[in-house]
């Protein structure tokens, strides 16, 4: 571990640990050499199941150095979920923090797999910052240690032609609506790689010598990809070991952060911070506070713009197509609820069930195409994606509409539409109304079985901000003049939390499972 007092020298820091980026590159090169020596070739898969830490970035960089495909694993998954991805991707090596070694062992045993397991010892600084038991700092002793891989080779792996392109060939979807799918990308050319890197850096405000904060989980694609790009560009990187609203503000204040990537639930939790606590931190250094991954309720977005101003940006896309639309704060205020317009040759079309184009304002299935430089794709071990009625455009199940100027508005996912008494109800509209109520921090609206002949009825689970009080009858009274009576949820529950992953994706199927058919 290295520390430096020279603020101009780029570093990576996490939970009180600071490492020179030159050391990060050296260590990653040695891990890449160890991977090559263990027989991991270009395009083969390695998995990472770890909390946010410096070693996660080193592992991602090592994979890119030798041309392996990194497959990050959601740290909330249990053994059957982990086993699915390890088997589906035919993973050769698994890097795992000590905390997750038992889960990986159960997963490999259940799936009859024999990947090499490399254990990442958890530093006490990380355990303290994440509020974990200090005993997790003691390795299991059952596997090789990451630190031995990082120091066991005299020289880092040298340049491997095409390694970066080979390392970007596979990415998994989040799996919030079903099992994660492996998205196989066509091997990218040097021009494509440069176009993607350039567009990402310019729109997300990443620059050499800049200062970025990794606020979301590194197992999620966007934080990982942007952090790895920032590492290659020599930007200072601060990693939050786990999400905490005040710690986010403190990190921005102390490190003069310019760029950070969040999700709408993080914005809502930031808005729960009291004015007295907010006043302790200067966040004026932020030039790019970017959110994506889930629809942002308009009330939350408007309040966030009031606080963060022009620094707030939003994009929409998916694993299959990359970023499709962008929108800035001022544009959004002129078109509340929009996620922006297509850019760089990307495209959006709204079609009905028969594949016919719908006019502006009409809700239908969203079909999209990635930017001109985005690679084609297929699904790993699955049928080819449905080509759809418009050549080159695909759908991932989102619903929405376009306005006269081509701005996209999302209304939810086709799998979430509630059909009650023959009427289609879009949960996103109701979630927006409930999110606007004072004291509501998070909300989920979903369909549950109706005891009569309506088929489905609406249920809403709400999380309140600290100190807020609200009853189900008060919620109904508050929205009766904002929503048609059939859109007011029949079941309203105040809960402690919603089943979201660390990237903000909501598992509505888990909520629906709480209400089995009678």
N, C-alpha and C positions, 0 to 999 in steps of 0.2 A: 504494500500500500504506500502511496506517495501523497504528500501534501505540498502545496506551494502557496507562497504569499503573493506571487505575481498574478494579479487579476487578469492579465492579458493572455496567460497560458490556459488553453481550454482544459476543462476538467469534467468529470462525471461525479456527482455526489448523490448520496442516498442515506437517509437516516443518520447523518453525522459522519459518515465515511466519505472521503474525497480521494479520487484517483486521477492522476494525470491521464489525459487521453492518449498520449504517447505510450503509456504503460498499458492502457486498455487495448490498444492495437497490437502491442507486443504479445500480451497474454492471449488475445483472440487468435493471433497467428500461430501460437504454440498449440492451442486447442485444435485449430484447423489441421496442424501437422499430425496431431494424435488421431484425429478422425481419419485422415488419409491413411495413416499406418494401420488403423484398425479395419481397413477395407471399405470405408464409406466412400463411394464414388460419386461423380457428378450426377445430380438428379435423384440420388437416393435420399431417404427421409430420416431425419432425426426429430425427436420430440423433446419439448421443454415443458416441464410442469413446475413452475416456480413463482414465488411472489416477486413483486417489483424489487429489483436490486441490480447492482452493477453487473453481476455475473450473468444476468439474463441478457443484457445488451452484448456482453462479450460472447455469449453462445450464439446469438443471432449473427454477429459479425463473423464469427468463426465459420458458420455454415455458409455465408456468402463468400468467404475466402476460398473454401474448398469446393464450392458448387453444390453442396447438399441442400435439400429442401427442409427448412425448419418448420415444424408443426407444433405451434404453441397449444397447450392444453389448459382449458378453463380450470382454475384451482378449486372451484366449487363442485366439480363433477365427482361422482362416485365411481367405484371400480367398473361397473358395467358400461358406463358412458365412456370411460377412458379406454376400456378394452376395445370398444367399437372402433375408435379412431386409430388406435395402435395397429389393429388388424387390417382395417380398411386401407391405411397408408403403407402397410408393410414396413413399419419403422425398424431401423437397424440399431439405433442408440437412443436411450432416454436419459435426459439430464433432469434431475429432480432435486428440489430442496429436501432436506431431511424430513421436514414435516409431511411431505407427500410420498416418500418412499414406500410406506406400507400400502397406500392406495395403488401405486404402480405395481407393486409385487402381487397384490390380489388380482389386478387387471390382467397382468401377463399370465398368471396361473389359470385364471378363468378362461382365457382365450387360447391357452396352450401356446403361448409365444415365448421366445427366448431372446429378446433384444438385450444388448449390453446396457446395464444401468450404471450411470455415473452420478454419484451423490454430491450435491452442492451443500457444503456445511453452512449453516445459517449463523451469521455473525450476531453477537449480542446486541449491537446497535440496531440491527433490523428487528430482532425479537422485541426489544424495548419499544421501538417506534410503532410496531404492529400490535403491541399489547399481547404478545405470546409468551408462553412458558419458557423460561431460560434453559430448561432441560433440552429443548429442541436444538440447542447449540451443540449438543453432543452427537456426533455422527453415529449411525447404526453399527458401523464396522462390517457391514455385509457386502459393501460394494466399493469400487474404485472411487477416489475422491476427485472432484473437479480441480482442486488446487494442485494435485499431483499432475493432472493433464496440463494445467496452465504453466507449470514449472518444469515438467519432465522432459521437455525438448530443448536442446541448446539453441535452436534457431526457429523462428516462425516459418510457416509454410510460405514459399515464394509465390510469385504471381502465377495464377492459373488462367489461361486464356478462356474467356467466356463463362467464368465461374459465377459472376453475379447474375447473368441471364439464367443459368441453370438453377440457381438457388431460388428463383422467383416463379418456378413452374407449378407450384401447388399451394392452394390456400383453402382453408375450411370455412364454411359459413358458421354462424353462431349457434344454430340448432335450437333457437327459441320456439320454432313452430314444428319441430320434429328432429330427427337425427341430423347431426351436422353432415353436410355434403362437401366432398373434396372437389374443388374447382381447378381443373387442369388448364393452365394457360399455355397458349402457343409460345414457343421460345421467342423471346423478344430480340429484336435487332439492337445494335448500339444506338441507332437513331431513336428508337422507341424508348429505350432506357433513359436517354438524355432528355427527351421530351417530357416524360413522366416526372423525372427528377426536377426539371426546370419549372414545370407548371406547379408542382407541389411546393417547392421552395418559395416561389414568388407569391403564390396565393396564401400560403400559410405563414409567411413572414419569417422563414428560416434563412439565416445568412451566416457566413463565417464571422466568428466573434460575437454573434448574437447570443441571447440567453433564453433558453426554453425550459418549460416545466412539464414533466411527464406526470399528469394527474390521474390518468386512467390506467387500467391494467395492461401490462405489456403483452399479455397473452392475446389481447385484442389487436386486430390487424392495424388499425389506423395509428394508435399510439406507438406501436412497435415500428412500423414503417417510417413514420416521421422522425422518431428518435434515432433510428439507424441512419437515416439520411443526414440528420443534424450532426451525428458523430462523424460521418465522412466529411462533412463540410467544416468541421472545427468550431461548431457552436457550443457554448457552455450548456451542460445538461444537468438539471436538478430533477431527481426522481422522488416522488412521494411514495413511501413504502405502502401506504394505504390511504384511501380517500378520507379526508376530514376537512370540512369547510373552513374552519379557522386556520388549520395548518396550511391550506392552500393560500389563503390571504397572507399568512406570515411568510411563506416561501416567496411569493411574488414581491412582497415588501423588502425582504432581506437580500434577495438575489437580483432585484431589479429585472424581473422576468418580463420579456417582451412577447413571447408566444406560449400559449397553452391550449390544449385540446380537451374539451369536456363533453358531457352529454346533458340532455335537458334535466334529468334528475339532479345532477350536480348543480346546475344553475338554480334549481328550486331550493336546494339545501343551502346554497350560498345566500339566497334571499331570506332564509330563516335566521341568519346571523343578526344579532341585535345591532341597532345603530351605534350603541356604545362600543361594541367590539369592532365593528367596521371602521370606526374612527381611528383605531389604533394603527391601521395599516394603510400605507400609501400604495395604491395600485395603478398610479398614473403611468408607469413604465409600459403597461400592456398596450401593444399595438394590434395584436391578433389573438382574440379569444374565440376559438372556433368550436362550434358544436354540430353534432350529427348523430346518427345511429337510431334515433327515434323521433317521432313528431314532438314538437315543443308547443305546449298549450300557449295560445296568444297572450294570456294574462301574464304568464311567466316570462315570455319573450319581451313583452313591453317593459316590464319592471327591470329586466336585465339590461335592456338598452338604456333605460333611465340612469342606470348605475355605470355601465361600462362604455356607453356611447358607441362611437364608430369602431371601436375595437372588436365589437361582436360581429362574427360572421357565421354563416351556416352553409352546409352543403348536403346534397342528397346523392346517394349512389348505392352500390352493392358490391359484393365480392366478385360477381360475374362481370360487371362493366366498369368498375372504378367510379370515380366522381363523375356525375352527370350534370348537376346544376349547382350554382353558387348564388348567394344573395348577401348583400351587406345590410347594415343596420338602417340606413336611410331608405334604401329600396324597400325594405320590409315595412317600414312605417307607412310607406305609400301603398303597400299591398299586404296588409296584415294577414298572416297565415300562410304566405307563399314560402316555398323552399327554393325559389329562384328559377332562372332560365337556363336552358342547355348552353354549353360552351365547348369550344375547341372541336366542333364537328359532332358532338354528341346530339342525341335526339330524343324527344318524348312525343308519344302519341296516346290519345285516350280513345279506347275502342269499346264497343258494346259486346255482348256475348256472341254476336254473329260476326265479329271482326270488322264492323263498320265504324268509321271515324265519327266521333261525337262532336257537336258544336261546342264553343266556349261555354263554360258554366255547367255542362252536363257531366255527371259523375259516371265514370266507367273504369275499366281496368287500365292500369298504367303500363305502357310498353316503352322500353328504353333501349338506347344504343350508347355504347361508350364513346369516348373521344376518338378522333381519327387515328391517334397513335396507340390506342388501347388494343391489346392482343385478343385474338379469338380464343374461345375456351370450349371445353367439354367437361362432363362430370366423370370423376373417377369411380369405376365399378358401378356405373349407373347408365341408363339410357341417355342418348343425346338429348339436350334441352329442346323443348318444343319450339320450332322455328316461328310459330305464330303466323298470323295473317299478313303481317308486313315483313318482307325480307329484311334481315339484319337487326330486327328489334325483338326483344324478349320481355317476358314479364316474370317478376318474382312474387306476384300476388298482391301488390299494392293497388289501392283504389284512389282515384282523385279526379281532378278536373283542371283544365287550362283556362286562363283568361284570354281576353282579346289580344294581348301582347305576348302570349306564349309563356307566361309565368305559371308554374306548376303549384297546385294546392293538393295536399294529401288528405284523404278522409278516413284512412284505415287500411286494413288488409281484407282481402276477399274472404279469408277463413274466419274473420272476426265479425262479419256482418250478421246482425241478429234479425231473424225473420219472425216477427210476432204478429199473429193474426193476418198473415199474408203481406205485411208491410216490412220493407227493408229499413233497418235502423243502423246508422253508422256510429259506433261507439266514440269515435274521435270527437264528434260534435258535442256529445254529452260530457266527455272528459274535459273539454275546453270550458264548458259552462261550470262544471264543478271546481275546476282548478282556479277559476276566478273568484271563488268564495273566500273571504278573509279567513285565514287560519288553515287553509288546505295546502299541504306540502306536496302530496303525491296522490294519484288517483288511477284506478283501473275500472273500466266498465266492460261487461261481458255478458253473454247470453247463458241462461240456465234453463233447465226444463220447466215448462209451465204445467201446473197441476191440472189445468182444464184443457181446453181445445185450441189454445193459442200457439201451441208448439214450443215457443220460447218466450221468456220474459227477461227483463234487464236486471242485473245486479251490479252494485257499485261498492268497491272497497276503497276507503279513504284513509290516508295517513295525515295527521294534523301536525302543524308546526309546534315547536316547544311552547308550552303554556297555553295553547289554544284549547277551547272546548266547543264541541258541536255535537248535537244529537241528530239521529236520523230524521226526526220530525222537523227539526230546524233546517236541515238540508232540503227537504221536500218543499218547505215553505219558501225558502230562498230562491229556488229555481222554477217555481210554478208559473211565474210571469216571463221566464226566459225560454222555457221548453214546452212543446206540446205535451199534453197529458200522457200520451202513450210513450213519450221519451223519458219520462221521470222514472228512475229505477224503482222496481217493486221491492227490491231488497237492498238496503243500505247498511253497511257495516263499517264502523271505525276500527281500524287495525293498527298494529304497531309498525308493520312494514309490509311491502309487496315483494313478491318473488322475482326480483330483478337480478341479472348477473352484474358483475362489476363494471360492465360497459354500458349499463342502463337498459339493456334489452329486457322486456317483460315476458315472463312465462305465463301467459293467460291460460294455457291448458292446465296448469297446476291449480289455478283458481277455479276453473270449471269443474275440475275433479272433486272439489269440495261439495258440489251439489249434484249427486248422482240422481238418475231418474227414479221416481217413486216406484 
